[in-house]
Structures are given as C-alpha cells and as structure tokens.
Amino acid sequence: MNVGRLYCTSCNYQFVPKTDKMPIRCPYCDKDGTLEKATQAQDLIDEISRETVEREEREKY
C-alpha cells in the first residue's frame, strides 16, 4: 500500500516516504504525530465530482 505524499502540520515539510509504512514522526523537525496525507489536485477534483453527482441525484426528486 502506497502512503502517498505527506506533510507535517508543525513545520509544513512535504515528502513521499521511501517505504510503504506510515512514518510516525516528521523527518525534518522530528515531531511525533504531526503527519497528514497531503491533498492532491486529483483528490479535490474527485471530491467535487462526487458532490456534483450527489447534488444532481437530490435535484431529480
């Protein structure tokens, strides 16, 4: 399983882990529990597409 691009909420460092394992701490500032998955452009497009489909379904009725 690929973790994908991550960012640190403490120092805003972004990186792609070299392993499939989710890191525990930021490799730049070394703080625990500050890593989150970075939002990619495709993630935003997918979210908007889902919302559009849901809205169109609701408007049908």
N, C-alpha and C positions, 0 to 999 in steps of 0.2 A: 504494500500500500504506500503510495507516494504522499508525503505530508504536504508538499507544495511550498509556496513562498510564505514565510513567516515574518512578523515584525514584533519588535519589543515595544511595549506600551510605556516603558520607562525612558529609553533613550532613542526610540524611533528607528533603530537599526533594522534593516530588512535583509533577509538572506534565505537561501534554499539549503536545507540540511543535506549533508552528503550521504546520510543513511535514511532508511525508511522509518526509523524510530523517531518519535516526537521528542525533541530535546526538552530538558527540564529548565535550563537557565539560558539566558542570553549569552552568546559567545563574545559579545563586545563589552557589555557592562557587568556581566556575571551575576545578574539578579535573578532570583528564583520566581517562577510563577508569573512572569510578565509577557510571555509569548502568546501571540494570537495569529490565526491564519490571516494573511493579507488579502484584501478584496481585490480581485482581478476584474478587468473590464468585462470579461465574459460572464462573470458572476452577476454583475449589475444588469447586463443585457438579459440574462436568463430570468432574473427576478422581475424585471419589467414585463417580459413576455408572459410570465405566469400570471402576474397581476392583470394584464390586459385580457387574457383568456378568461380569468375568473370574473372580471367585470362584465365582459360580453355575455357570459353564461347567466349572470344575475339579471342583466337587462332583457334577456329573452323572455323572462316570465313576468 
